[in-house]
């Protein structure tokens, strides 16, 4: 329940920082020279727990950002949220 506002705030903060960084790289002609790699140190379960948070889980994501990527877009299939393993 309370996760939406927190997640929106955190994703906005990260988005703004990545955008500022990549805008600077592009402005200086260095976008192809840098690979930005982000990931979470652990996955999260989909369902909320009793504290309105989420427990550690098995799923995770990674973002690769660069002007020099050989393949762009989503590199693997999105998870099937209708086919979870015990809420993970």
N, C-alpha and C positions, 0 to 999 in steps of 0.2 A: 504494500500500500504506500508506504512512505519512500519507496525507492525511486519513483519516477522523478521527483524534483532533484534528488541528490544525483542521480545518474545524468539527468539533463545538464546540471551544473558542471559536473566533472567532464562530460563529453564536450561541452561547449568550451571549457577551459583548455582542454587538450586540442580541440579543433583550432581554436584561435592561435595557440602557440605554434602548431604545425603549419598553419597557413602563413603566419608571419615569417617563419623560418624558410619555407619553400618560396615565398614571394621574394625574400632577400636573395636566395640562391639564384632564382630566375633573373632577377634584376642585375646580378653580377656575373651572369653567364656560367654558373657553376652547377646547375641542376644535374647535369650528366655525370658530374664528378663525385656525387654524394649518394649514399644509400642510407635512408632513414628506416630503421627497423624498430617497431614497437610491439610489445606483447605484455600480457598479464602474467604474473608469476604463478598463478594457479587458475584453474577453471572454476566456474560457479554452477551450482544447480539452477534449474529453471524455477522451481517452486520456492516461495518464501518460507522461511522458518517462523517459529513462534515470536521471534524478536523483530519481525518484519524485514529481515535481511535474507541473505542466501548463504548456504553452506558451501564449502569447497566441493567441487565436482570434477568431472573428467574432461569436459569440453573446454576449449580455449580458442583464442584467435590471435592472429599476427597480422600486422600491416607492414608492407614494404612500399616505400615511396622513393622514387628516383626518376630522373629523366632518361636514364639509361637501361631501364628494365627491358628485357627481351620479350616478355609476355606481360600484358597489362590486363587488369580486370580481376575477377574472382578466380583464384587458381584451383579451388576444390569445391565440391558440392556443399551447399548449405546444409546444416543439420536438420533432421526430420524431427520437429518438436512434437509430433503426434506419436513418435516411437521412442520414448525415453526409457532408459534403463534405471528404474527406481528413482525417477525424478532427476536424473543426472543427464 
